[in-house]
Amino acid sequence: MSKAGTESPREMQQGANETESDDGNDLGHEEERESSDDTSVNEEHGTDDRSITTGDSSISQVYTSNCRTLIPKQKSSSVKTHALTLDWVFGMSHALPVFSLQDQDQLVILYGGANVAVMYDHTSNSQHLLQGHRSPISCLCVSEDRRWLVTADQGKESLVIVWDSYSGIPVRTLFDCHPEGGVATLALSKDSKHLVTVGAGAVQRVCVWDWTNETEDPLCVSELEPEHGVQNHILFNPNDSTELLSNSESQVLFYTRNNEILSYVAPKLQDRTFNKVVGELSQSVFHWKGLQALSATLIGNLVLWDMVQASSTSRALIRKPIKLFPLQEAGITVLTLTDSFIVTGDFLGHVKFYDENFKLLSWYSEFKLDPIKSISFSREPSPICSQGYQEDCTMEAKPFVVRNFVLSTISSTVVHVNANSAESQTLIQEHCKPLYALACHPKIPILAMGSHGGVLKVWDYEQKMARCSRVFEEEKQIQVMTFDPQGFYLAVGFANGAVHVLDVCTLQSEEEDRLKYSQDCITHITFSTDSLYLATADAGKAVMVFRSNIDESLQRWKYIGRHHSHYKPIKDLLFGEYLDSTQPRLLSLGMDHRLVEYDLENDEELSILSSERIEQSAVPTCMTWYPPLTTENFLLTASDLYKMKLFNSTTKMCRKTLLGPRYGSPVEKMLVLPISKDHDSKVRHMAYITKDKVGVQILPLDGNPHKSSAVLCHPTGASALACSHDGRFVFTAGGSDCSVLSWEISLTALEAAAALGGKDLTPFYSLLEGGRDGALFHEMEDFFYYCQLRNQGIDSMETRQVSARIPLAEVSFVMRALGFFPTEQELEDMQNEVKFSRYAETGKYVTDIDLEEFIKLYVNHRPAFGISKEELQGAFDILSSPYATDGEPTINRDELLEVLQARGEHMTEEELVGCFSTLVGLNPEGGRSETGTLECEDSEHTLEREIPEEISMKTLSIDILGFPLSIRDELPASQENILSGSEVL
C-alpha cells in the first residue's frame, strides 16, 4: 500500500482539513516533517510519493496542496525520463459517472477513460491524468468535499487507489482486495474516513475499509447471496456511516456495521407487494431526514422505504417498502440528493427537482440529451445572482436556488448547467461506440478518428481542440481510414464494404467519390505515394484497387478490380515504389503465410504479379518498408512467434531474422517514425502496438531487447496506430473502450535506456540462460572450437591453424548441438543471412562466421519461448484419431511415419530410423555420425519393435521424447526444440 510523503493517510486527511480551513493562504510556512524514505515512483500500481524538499527535511505535497495547486501543466523542455509519456486522453467511458470537482474560478470534472482517470480543467483546456490501473476502470467515486478520489478496476491483480485531487498524487492503494473478479462499485462515507467496495465475482463480497489506517484488511466483510442479483450501486447513510444500502435490478439491501460485523437484510419487493408493476431498480438513496430511503425504477416509479414494527407483538423495527407511486412517466436512470431536493435524471434526458414531499419544483428539459447516466452537483453553493433567481413551478413561485451541476449521458456527452441562468454548456462530446479507425494528417497536426457509431471527428492534437465532425447515418460503422500523402483526401472504409473519399477541409464527398464494390467489411485502406492509386482489403480476403482520373470529365476514381488473392484473412496492405522507377507497387500480407504483389500496369483488371510463401509455421501479423539504413532495400514483417524478418524488396529473399519485442503478445501493427529534426538522420525509429501495449524501437534492428520500450495502453486491446507528421506523438485507438490515447515520444530517453543495457554483445549475453558465465555460453564456446578441430580433421597430426571463425556449413551442427533443431527452410535462411551480409557493400559472399556473430544468429533464430504443454497437446490432437476405442486419443504409428515421409519437409526412411533410434535409446551416441551415413538393414522391423502401434500422449511425451508432460507446463530450454518436427507435421 502506498503512502504520500512520510504521513499516514489519516495524518494527511487531518492536514488536508487544516489546509482547507486556511482558505488557500500561503502554506509555505507549515510545519516541516522529517522524511525517512526517498522519493519513489511505482508506475505499475500508481503509487507516487512526491515531496517538496528543503534542506534536510521535506513537506508532503499532499499536506501543502489546496484546490488551486493542480494548475495546468506547462510545456516543459526538461528531459523526459520515459520513452513514451501519456499526453492526452480523447474519449471517455460512458458507463462511468462524471463528477464535478471545481465550479468557481476553474471548471474541473472527473471521468474515466480506458484504464486512466482524467481530471479535466475545461477553463484552461488541460488534463491531469491519474495512471496506475492495469485493467479498465470499472468504478470511481469522490468524497463529499471533493478532496479525495477513488478509482477501481476489474481483472487480474485489481486495484483500488485513493487519490488526492489537489496534488494528483495517489495516497493509498489496496492491492487485489477482491481477487474474485475486481470491484463492481464503491463509495466513500460523508466524513471520507470509510470506503466500501463491492466485488464483481459470482459471489459478491461487500468490504468496508478504514482507508486512512495502514492496515491491509477490511474492517468487516459480508458475502451476498447470488439470489439478490448483481449489486451495482452502493452508498453510505450520510447521517450514520454505520448504515449502507445497495441495489441490483431487483433487490435493495440494507447494511448495518457493528464493529467487525457487517450484516444486511433483504426486504422483499415484488410486483405483488403493492399489486403494481415495480420495474427494474436503477438507483437508491437515503433520505436526508430520519431513516427513510428511496429507490427509483426504470419505468418511472419511486419506492419509499421506512422503519416499521416487525409485527404487532414486537417492538423490533425493520425496514420495509411502505409506498410505491409513479413519480414520472419517463424511466428514472439517476436518483440523487442535493441540499433539500430530490433529483432525478431520466431516459428523455430531463433533470427534475422535487421537495421532500415529492412535489415537482423545477425541471430542465430543453437540453435535448440522451438518457442521463450521472448527475453531480458542485460542492460550492450557488453564487448570488444579481438578476435574481429562477422561480419554482409551485403556486407560490418561490425563488428556486440550487447548485450548478454536471450531467453525463449514455452517449458520452457531458454538460455543465448553470442552475440560476438555466444555461447549459457542453464540456465533452465523445464517441460512445467502439473506435477502430485512426489517421494522422501527413503535414499538419490533425488527427481523424471514426467509430462504429458513424461519427467521424477531426482534432487538432496540439491545441487539443475538435476542428470538425461528420455523422454517417447510412453506412454507420467506420472501420478504417487514411489520408493521402499530399493531405488533400481522407479515405474512409466502412463495415458494409463502402469506401468514401472525403475532402479534408469539409469532410464531404461527391456522389462519385462514394465507392461500393464490396459487401465485406473494409479492414485495410491505403494510398500510393503519388496519391494516384487507392487500395483496400476486406474481410472477404480480397483486395480492391482504384485509380484516380486526371481527366475531370470522367469519374474521379476508376475501379480497376477486386481479387481474392488470399485464402485466409489479410493482415496488411502496403504501397511502395520500384527501385529503378517511381512506378507504384502494391503488396498484401495474409494469415495464409503469403506475400502477394499485384500488377498495377494493367488498368482494365487487377491481376497478381507474384505470390510468395514467406513463413512456414509463423503467422505474419504486419509489414512496413524498412528505412534506407543500408545499401539494400528491405521489407520488414512481424509474426506471431515474436520474430521480425527483413526481405529483399526485389527478390523477396529472407535476408535477416530478428528477435522482436516480447511484451506478452506479438507485434500487431508497426510504422516507421518520420525523421526527427533533433536527432541524427542515420538513426531511425519505429512505433508498434501489441495486443494491449504501445512501444518504440531503435533502428536498425539487431535483436537487442534494450533498444525497445513499451507501455500498457489499452487493456482490452489496441485496435489502431497512427503517428504525427513530425514524429513527436503516436496515437492508439482502443476499440471497445471508445478512446484514443496520445503518447509523447522521447527518443533521448529511449536511447539512454538502450545505452544502459550495454554495448556490443552485452545485451545478447542476457538472452542466454545463465548469461556470460552460464553453462550454455560455455557449451557454445566448446562446440564452436570443436567445429574448428573437426573441420581441420580430428585425427590430423599437422599443426593446427588457429582461427576465430568456423565455416558456414558448420552452423547447422552447432545449432543442433545446442538443442535448437531448425527446419531446412530456417537453415537456408540462416545461410543466406550470413552469406549475403556484406554482398551489397563488397560484392563478395561471406563463407565463415565468428563466435560473436554466431551468438546473435542463435538468439535471433531460436524460438522466443519454450514449447508449452498446450502447444504439444494441440499438435497431438490434430494428428490423433477422434475415434479412440478406450477413450484416450492415440496416433497410429504407420500413419505418423507416412506423414513424416510425405508431408512438409519430408524425412527419408534413413533419417526416420536415425531419429527414432536415438529417441528410444537404441543409439545413445546420437543416431548417426555428422559425417557418416547410417546403415540399417531392417529399419521397418526396428521401428515396429520399439514403437507401439497406437501412440498415446503419455507414450509420446515420456517414452519417446523423454520428459513427463504431466508435471511440467513448459519444456526446458534444452528440450524445447526437440519437437520442432511438429511444425513439419
N, C-alpha and C positions, 0 to 999 in steps of 0.2 A: 504494500500500500504506500502511496506517495504522500509526501509532506512538502509544504512550501516553506522555504527558509529554514528556520530552526523551531518554529512554533508548532504545536499540535493544532489540528483543525479547530478544537474547542477554543484555544487561545486566539487563533486567527479570527474566529467568529466574534469573540469578545472585542478584539481590536477593531474589527470592522464596524461594530456598533459604535465604538468610541469615535472612529473616524467620521461616521455619518453625523454624529452629534456636533462635530466641529463645523459642519456645513461647508466643507470644501476649503477651509482655511489652510494655510501653509503647514504641511506635515513634515517639513524637513527637519524640525527640531524635536520630533518624537523620540522617546527613549530608545536608545540603540540596544540591540540584543546580540549577544555573542553567537558566533557561528562555529559549529563543531564539524560540519561537513562541507566539502567543496561543492560548488555549483555543479549540478549534474542534469543531464537530459536523457530521458528514456523515451525514444520516439515510438517504440513498438507499443507501449502501454500508455502513452500520453502523459507521462509524469515529467514535469518540467519545473525544477527548482531554480528560481532566479532570485537574486538579491542585489541590493544596492550597497556596494562595499565602500566603506570609509575607514581608512587606516586598518586597524586590526579587528574591526567589528563590522557587522552588516545589519541592514534593516530589510526585512522581507518586503517585497513589492506588494504582496497581498495585504500586509498590515498598513502600508502607507498609501494605498490606492484609494481613489474616490471615483465618482461616476464620470468625471471628466478626464480620468487618467488614460483611458483607452482611446487615444487620438488616432486619426488616420495615419497609416504607415506611409512615410515619405520615401520616395525613390532614393535608395542609398547606393553609393558607388563602392561600398565596402565589399570585400571579397566574400562570396558565398562559401559556406562550408559543405554544401551538398551539391551533387551534380544536378539534381532535379529538386526544385522547390515549388510547392503548390502556390500558385499566384491568385487564382480566381475560380470560383465555382459558378458555372452557368447552369441554372436549373435548381429544382428543389423536389423533395419528396412530398407529394400531395397527400400521402397517408398520415403525415405527422402534423401536429398543430403548430401554429405560429404564435410567438409571444411578443408582446410589446415590452421593451426594456427601458427605453427613454422616450419622452414625448414633450420636451420643453425646448432647450437650446438645440438639442440634436434629436433626430427621429431614428431610433435604433430598434431593430427587431431581431428575433432569433428564430431560425428554422433549420431544418436538416436537409442534407443532400448527399446521397450515397453514404459513405462512412465518415462524413465530416459534418460538424455543426457549424453554422455560419452566423456570426454576429454582423448584420448588415446595417451600416450607417447610411441611410438614404440622404441625409443632409450633405455629406461630403462624398457620397458615392464610393464608399470603401467597404472592404470586408476584413473582418478578423476571423481567421479560420481555426477551429478547435479540432485538432487532429489527435488521434490516439486509438481509434477503433479499427479492428481488422475485419469486421463484418459490418453490413449496413446498419445504421442507427435505426432501432425499432421503436424507441420512445424517448421522450425528453420532457422535462418539466422545469419550472423556475420557482424560486422562493417568493414569498409574499412581497418582500422588499426589492425583489429583482437582483439581489446581490449574488445569489448562488444559483448555478445552472447545473442540471443533472442530465447526462446522456447515458443511454444503454443500448446494447445490441443483442442480436440473436446469432447463434452459430458456435463454432468451436472456440474455446477459451474466451467466452463472452465477458465483457467488462461493464462495470458501472463507474462512471467518472463524474466527480463533483468539481465544477469549475468556479473560479472567482470571476464574475462578469466584469469587474473593474480593471483587472490586470490581464485577463485571458489566460490565467495560469491554473492548471489542474491542482487541486489541493487534497484530493482523496480518490483513491482507486480501489474498487472492490473487484478482486480477481475471481472469475469463474464462480460467482455466488449462486448461479443457477445452472449447474452443469447439465441439467436435463434438457436444455434447449435454449438457454438465454432468457431474456427478460421481455415480457409481453407488455407490461405497463408499470408505471411507478408514480409516486407523488411525495412531496415534502409537506411536513406539518406547518402550521401557520407560524410557529416560532422558529422554523428551519432546523430544529435540533434532531428531528427524526425523519427517516426516509423509509418508505415502504416500497417493496418490489414484488411483482407477481411473475412467477416463472411461466415459460411458454411450453413446458413439457406436456406429455399426455396426462400426467397427474400434476396439477399446478400446485406450487408452493407459494405461500404468502410469507414474506420475511420483513420484519421491522428492524431497522438498523439505527443505532446511535452513531451516526457518521462522524460526529465531532470527537468521538472517543476512538482510540487507536486499536481497539480490539478487533479481531478479524472475524468474529462470529456475530450473527444477528442477536438482538435481544430476545426475540421469540419467533417461532415458526409455526405455521399451520398448513397442513395438507388439505386440499379441497377434493371433495368427491366429484368425479367426472360427470355425474348426472346433473350437476349445476351448470354445465356448459362452460365455454371458454370465457373467463373473466377478462374483459378487455378495457375496463375503466375502474379506477380506484382513487379514493381521496380520503383525507383526514377530516374529522369534525373540527371546524375552525374554533369551536368553543371548548373542545375537550380532545386533546391529542391522543387519548387512550381509546377513542372510538373511531372506527373507519367504516366505509361502505364500498362495495364494488358491485358491478353488474355484468352479466353476459347478455345475450339477446333474449333470454327467457327467465333469468333468475337474478334477484338482488340479494346480496349477502351483507349482513351487519356484523362487525367485529368488535370485540372488547378485549383490550390488553390489560392484563393484571400481572404486573411484574414480568416473569418469564413465560407466561402462558397467554397465548393468543387464541381465543375461542370465537366461534361465529355461529350465527343462526341463519337459517334459510327459510323465511316465511313464504308460504305458498301464495303464488299469484298466477291465477289461471283465468281463462275466459269465464268459467262458471263461478269465480269468486264474486263477480258483480253481474253475472249474466250478460256480459257485454264482451265484445272483442277488445282485448287489451292492445295487441300489436307487439311487434318486436321492440325491446328496450334499446334505447340509444345511450343516454347518459343519466346519471343520478347525482343529486347534491343534497347536503344537509341544509335545512332552513337556518337562517341566521338567528332565529329565536327558538328557544326550547329544544325539544327532542324530535321535532318533525323532520321528515326527509321527503324529497320529491324525485320522481322518476319520469322521464319523458319517453314516448314511443314514436315509432316511425309512421304512425297513422294519425298523429296529432293529439293523442291523449296524454293526460298527466295523471300520475298515480301519487296520492298523498299517503305517506306513512306516518304513524304515530304510536306512542306507547299506550297500551291498553292493558287492562287486567286479563291475566291468563284465563280466569274463569270466575264465576260469581262467588265461589268459595275460597278463592286465593287472592292474596294481595300482591302477588308477584306480577311485575309488568313485563310484557313482551311487545315487540314491535310488529305491527300488522298493517296491511293496506286498509285504510278506512274509507277511501273515496277514489273514484275514477271518474274523471269528467273530460269531455272533449275541449281542449284549450283552443285549438285552431284547426282549420281544415287541412293545411299542408303538414306533412310529416315533419316532426321535430328531429333535427340531426345534432343540435348542440343545446345543452342546458347549463346555465351558469348563473352566478350571482354577482352583483356589484352594488356596493353600498346597501340601499334598501330596495333594490329592484331584482326581480326575477327576469332573466333574459333568455330568449330562445333564438336559435337560427334554424331555418327550415329548408326544405327541398326547393322552394321557389327563390332562394337567395335573399329572403327577407329577414330582418332582425327586429324583434318585438320586445317591448319592455312592459312588465306587469308589476303591480304592487303586491304586498303580502297577502292580499285577499284575491289575487289572480285577476284583478281588474286591469284591462289594457290601458296603458298610459300613453304610449307613443310607439311608432314603428318607422323603420327605414325600408322602403320598398322600391325606391327609384334607381337602385344601383344596377339592375339588370344582370344579376350574377347567377352562377350555377349554384347547386346545393352547398350550403355552408359547412365547412369542416371544423373550424375553430373560431372562437371569439376571445380576444384578450384585451382587457382594459388597462389603461395607463395607470401607473402607480401614483402619478401626480394628480391631485384633484383638478376639476375643470377650472380653467382660468376665468377670472372675472371678465365678463363680456360687456364692453361699453355700450353696445347696441341692444342690450337686453338679451334674455334667454328665450328659447322657444317655449311655447305653451304646450301642456299635455292635452290629450283629447277628451278630458273629462268635462263635465258641465261647468266646473269652476274655472277651467282654463288656467290652472296654476303654472308657474314657471317650471319648466322641465330642465333640471340641472343634472347632467351625467358626465362622466369622464369620457375623454376621447378613447377610441378603441380601434383595434386592428382585427380584421377578419380575413380568413382564408377560405378558399373553395376547393372542391374536389378536382377542379381543372387547373390547379397550381396558380391561382390568381390571389394576390394579397392586396388588400385595400385598407387604407387608413381613413378613418372617419372623424372629422371634427364635429363633435356632438352638438355644439352650440349653433354652428352655422349649417349643419347638415351637409357640409361639403365633403365629397369623397376624393381621394387621390390614390390612383393605382401605383403601388410601390413595385410590385413584381408581377409579371405575366409570362410564365414559362411553359415548357412542354409538359403535358400530362400523359403522353403516350410514349411507348418505347422509342428511343432515339438511336438510329443506326447510321445516319448519313452525316458526313462531316467533310468540309473542304475549306482550304485557305486560298485567298487570292494570291497570285504569283508576284504582285508588285506593290500592293498597298496593304495596310493592316486590317484586313476584312476577313471575318470568319463566318461561313454559312453552315447552318445545321438544320436538318429536317427530321421529322418524327413520323410515326405511323398514324398520327392524328391528322396528317396532311398539312401541318404547319411548317413553313419554311421561314427561317428567321436569319437575318444578317446582322452581325455585331461588329463594331469597331473594338477590337480586343485591346487596344492601347488606352482608349478613352473609357472603355467599359460601358459603352452605350449601344443600344439597339438602333440600327440605321433604318431598316425597313423589314417588312414581312409580307407573306402571302399565304393564304389558305387554299389548298386544292380540295374543292368539295367533291369532285368526281373521282379522281384517282386515289385520294386519301393517303395510302401508306407509302411514304417516301423511304426508299431503301438505300440508295447510293447517290452521290453527286460529285461533280468535279468541275473546276474552272479550266478553261482552255489556256495554253501557255501565254497567250497575249493578254488575257484578262478581260476579254470582251463578252464571253459567253459563260453561262453556268448550265451545265447539262445535268438533268435530274432523272434518275431511274426509279420506277415505281414497282410495287409488288405485283401489279396486274400486267406487267410487261410493257407498259408505256414508257416513252422517253420524251421529255420536253427540253428544248434548248432555249434558255431564257436570256433576256438582256440583263446584264449585270446591274445596271442602274435602276431599272424599273421592275425587275423580276417578272416581266410579262413576256409572252411569246405569241408569235403569229400562228395561225392555224396550220401553216405548212411546216412549222417547227415542232409540231406535236407528232411524234413518230410512234406508230403502233403496229409492229410487225411480229410480236411475240405474245404468247399467252402466259408465259412463265415469268416468275419474279426476276427482275434485273438484279444481279449480285455484284457486278463489276462494271465500271464505266470509265473510259479514258480517251483523251485526245492525243493525236500525233503531235510531235514537236513543232510542226508548221501549221497546226490547227486546221489542216485540210481534211483530216480523217477523224471520225468518231467511231469508237468500237465499244460494244457491250458484251458481257457474258451473262447468261441467265441460268435459272435453276433447272432448265431442260437440257443442260450440258451442251449448250450451243453458243456460238459466237456470231454476233451480227456486226456488220461494218457499214458505215455511211460515209459519203464523200461530199464535201462542200462544193457547190457550183459557183464559179466566179460569175457566170452569166446571170444577171438578176432577173432575166425573163423566165428562167427555168426555176424549178423547185430548189430551194436553198440547200437542202440535204438530200442527196440521191441515195437511195437504198441499193447497196451492191449485192448483199446476200446474207444468208444465215446458214451456218454449217454446224452439224452435230459432230464435232471433232473429238469429243471425249466420251467415254462410257461410264465415267464417274464424275462427281461434281467438280467444277472448275474452281481452282483456288486462287488464281491470279491472272491478270491480263495486263500486258505491257507493250507500249510502243517504243521503238528505238530508231536508230539510223544505221545504214550500212557504212562500213569503214571508208570505202572509196567514193562515196557519194552522199548526198543529203536525202536520198530516197528513203522514205519511212519503211519500217518493217514492224510486223505485229506478231507477238508470241503469246501463247496461253499455256498455263501450267495446271494440270489436273491431278486429282487423287488417284488416277489410274497410272501414275508414275511417268506420264508422258509430257514432253515439251513439244508443242506444235507451233510451227511457223506457217504464216498464211501468205498467199500470193496477192499483193495489192496492185500489181501492174494491170491486171485484168479488171476493168470497171464494170463488166457485164455480170460477173458472178464471182462468188467467193470460193476459192479453192485452197487446198493445203499444199504448201511448198515442201514441208518435211515434217516428220513426226518421229521423235527420238525418245526411247525409254531411258530416263536418267537415274532411276533408282531401282534397286532390287526389292527390298522389303520395306524401306522407309517410305513414308507418305509425305510428299512435298507439301509445304504449307504456304509459301510465298516466294517472291523473287523480286529483284531490282537490279538495275545496272550498276556495276561496281565503278567507282570513280577512277579516273585515269591516273592512278598512282604508279603504274608500271608501263612499260612499252607495249604490253599486251592488253587487249580489251577483254573484259570478263563479264559474265552474267552470274550474279550471286543468288543462290537459292538456300532456303532453310527447310528442315524436315522435322517430323515428329520425334526423331531419335536424337534431338539436341545437336544436330550436325548442320554445318553450313558448307556449301560447295561452290567453288569457282569453276565455271565452264567457259572455255574459249568461245567468244561470241560468234566466230565464223564456223569452226569445226564442231563446236558443241562437245569437245572432249573435256572430261573432268580433269582439271589441272591442279586442283587442290581441295583437300577435305580438312575441315577445321572444327574444333570443338566449339559449339555455340554457347550462349548464356544458359545457365542451369538455375532457374529460379522457380522450380516447382512445376512448370509447364513449358513446352517448347514455344519458340517464336512463331507468332501467327501473322504478323504484318510488320514490314520494315520499310524505311525510306532513308536515303542519304541526305544529310542536312546541307543546306547551302553553305558556301564558303563564308566564314565569319571574317568581318573586317579587322577584328582584333587578334586574329590568330594566323599562324603560318598556313599558306595555301597548300603546302605539301602535306599537311596533316588534315585529314578529313574525319568526319564523324557520322555516325548513323544512329537513328532512333528506331525503336521497335516496341511492340507490345506482345506480351504473352497472354494467357487466359485472363489474368487479373492484375498484371503489373505493366508498368511502362519503364523503359530503360534507354540508356545511351551507351554507345560503343565507340571506342577509338579505332580508327582505321590507320594502316592496313591490318586486316585480321591475321592473327597468328596463333590463336588458341589460348592466349594469356587471359586467365579469368579476371585479373585485376584491371584490365582495360575496359571492363563493362560495369555498369552500375544500374540498379533497378529499384523501384519503389512500388508499393501497393497503390493501385489507382482505383479500380472498380471491383469490389469483392464478388459481385455477381457476374462479372465478365466484361472485359473491354471489347467493344464492337467495331471501333474505327480509330484511325490515327491520322493526324494531319500536322503539318509543320508551317510555321510562319515564314514569310518570304525572306526574312533576314536571318533565320535560324536561331532566333532568341527564345522562341517558345515552341513547345509541342502541345497538341491538344488531343485528348482522348474522350471518346464517347462511351457511355456505359450501358447502352441498350436498354435493358429493363429498368434501370434506376433513373432514367429520364434526365440524365445530367451530362454535362461536358465539363471536363476539368482542364484548366490552363496551367501548364508547368513551365517555369522559367529555367533555362538551361545555364549551367555554369561549367564551361569547358575547362576553366582553370582548376576547379575543384575535382573534376573528373581526371585530369592529367596528374594532379597531385596525388590522388588515391592510387593511380597506376604506378607512379614513381615509388610510393611507399611499398608496393608489392615486390620491388626488387628489379634488378636488371638481368639481362642475358637469360641464363637458364633457371635462375632462382624461382620465378613463378611456376615453372614447369615441374621442378622438383616437388612442389607442394601437391601436385596432382598424382604423384606416385605414392603408393601405400608405404608409409614409413619415411617418406621424404628422401633427402640426400644420403642419410645414414641408414636407410631401411634395407631390408633383405632384398626387396625387388630390384633396387638400383644396383646392388652388388651382384645379383644374378645377371642383370643386364650387362654389366661390365664383363663378367666371366664368359657369358655366351658370345659377346662381341669379340673378345680376344680369342676365344676358341675358334670362331669362324675364320679369323686370320690364320691360325695354325692349320685348320683343315683345308683352307684354300691353297696353302703352300705345300700341303701334304703332311699327314700326321706322322708317317714313318720316315720322312725325309731327314737325312743326316747333314744336309747342306746348311750353310749359315743362313739364319732367318733374316728376312727383310722386315724390320720393324716399321709398322705404319699405324697411323691413327684412323685408317679408313678400311672398310670392307667392300667387296664387290656388291653391286646392286642385286645380283642374283641370290645373295645370301640372306637378304632381308626377310623373305618369307619364312626361312628356317628359324631365325631368331624370334620372329613374332610368335610362331607356334610353340617354341620352347618356353616362351613367357606365358603361355596359356591363352593367347589370342589366336583363334583359328579363322582367318578371313576367307571369304569366298574367292573364287577365281576372278570375279569382276573387281572385287576390292583389291586383290593383289595387283591386278592390271592398273587400277587407279593409283596405287602406291608407286608402281614402277614409273608410270607416266609423270607423276608429281615430281619425282626426283630427276628423272631423265630429262625433262623439258624445263627444269627450274631456271636454267641460265641460257636457254636456247635463244630467246628473243634478244638478249644482250650480246652473246658471243657467237651464236650460230653453231654451237657445239653441244653434244649431248653430255650429260653427267652420268658416269658409269660406276661411281662408288659413293659411299656415304660415311660420315664420321659419327661418333657417338652422340654428339650434341644434336645433330640433325635427326639421328635415329630416335632419340628421346622425344623430340617434337612430333615426329611421324607417329610414334607409338601412342602418345596421349591424345593425339587428334583423331586417330583412326579407330582405336579400340572403343567398345560400347561405353556410352556415358555413364550408364548404371548397370549393375548386375541384372541377370535374368531372374525375374520374380517367379514365385510358385504359381501365380495365376497365369503368367505367360506360358509356362511349360504345360500347365493343365489345359489351357486353351488350345495349344498345338496338338496335344494328345486327343482332345475331344474331336478335333477336326478329322483326325486320321482313324479314330476308333469306330467300331461298329455300333450303331444305335440299337441293334437287336441282340444284346448280350443275354446269354441263357441264364446266368446266375445273378443278374442284376448289376454286375460290375463291368463297365465298358472295357473292351480289350482291342488290341491291334493285331490283326493276323500277320504272322511272320512273313509268309510268302508275299502278301500284298505290300508290306513295308519294304521288302527287298526289291520288289518290282518297281515301286515308286522311286526309290533311291537310285535305281539304274536307268529310269526312263524320264523322270521329270526334272525340271530346273537344270542346274549344273550336275548332270547325271554322273554317277560314280561307276567305275568299271568293277567287274567281279573281283579282280585282284585287290583293288582298293577297299572294297567291302570286307573281304576276308581279313585284310591287314588291320582295319579299324576295329572290327568286332572282336578279333583275336586279342587285341590289346585291351579292349574294354572288359572282356570277360576273364582276363588274366592268363590267357594261353601264351602270350608273348610279353612278359613284363618288361622286356628290354625296349619296347617301343614299337612293335609291329614289324617294320622293315627299315632297313638302313636308308639314310638320306641319299646315299649314292648308289646303292644296290637295288636289286629287284626281288620281290617276294615270289617264291616258288611254292605252289600249293596244288598237289595232285588231286586232292579230294575236298575242294573248298565247299562244295554244296553239302556234303556229308558233315563236315565240321560245323557249319552254321546250324544245321538241323539238330546236331547233337547238343550244342551248347546253348541254343536259344529256343525257348519253348514255342510251340505252335501259336498259342494265344498269349500275347504280352499284355499284362496289366500295368496300370500306372505304378504300382508298388514295385513290380519286377523291373520296369524301365528305370526308375529312379534309384533303387537300391542295388539290384543285382547287376544291372548293365552299366549305368552311369556312375554308380558308386557313392551316392550320398542320399541320406534319408530325408526326402522332401517333407515328410510329415512333421518334422520338428524344426524346419527352417523356412522362414518366409522369403529369404533371398539367398541365392547361391553365393558361395565365397568368390572373391575376385579371381582366385587361381583356377576356379572351375567354371566360371560364368560362361566361357566361350566354348566349352565342350559341346554345347548344344547349338552352336551356330549352324550346324547342318539342318536344324529345324526350319531355318529360312528356306532351305532348298525344298523342304517338304511342301 
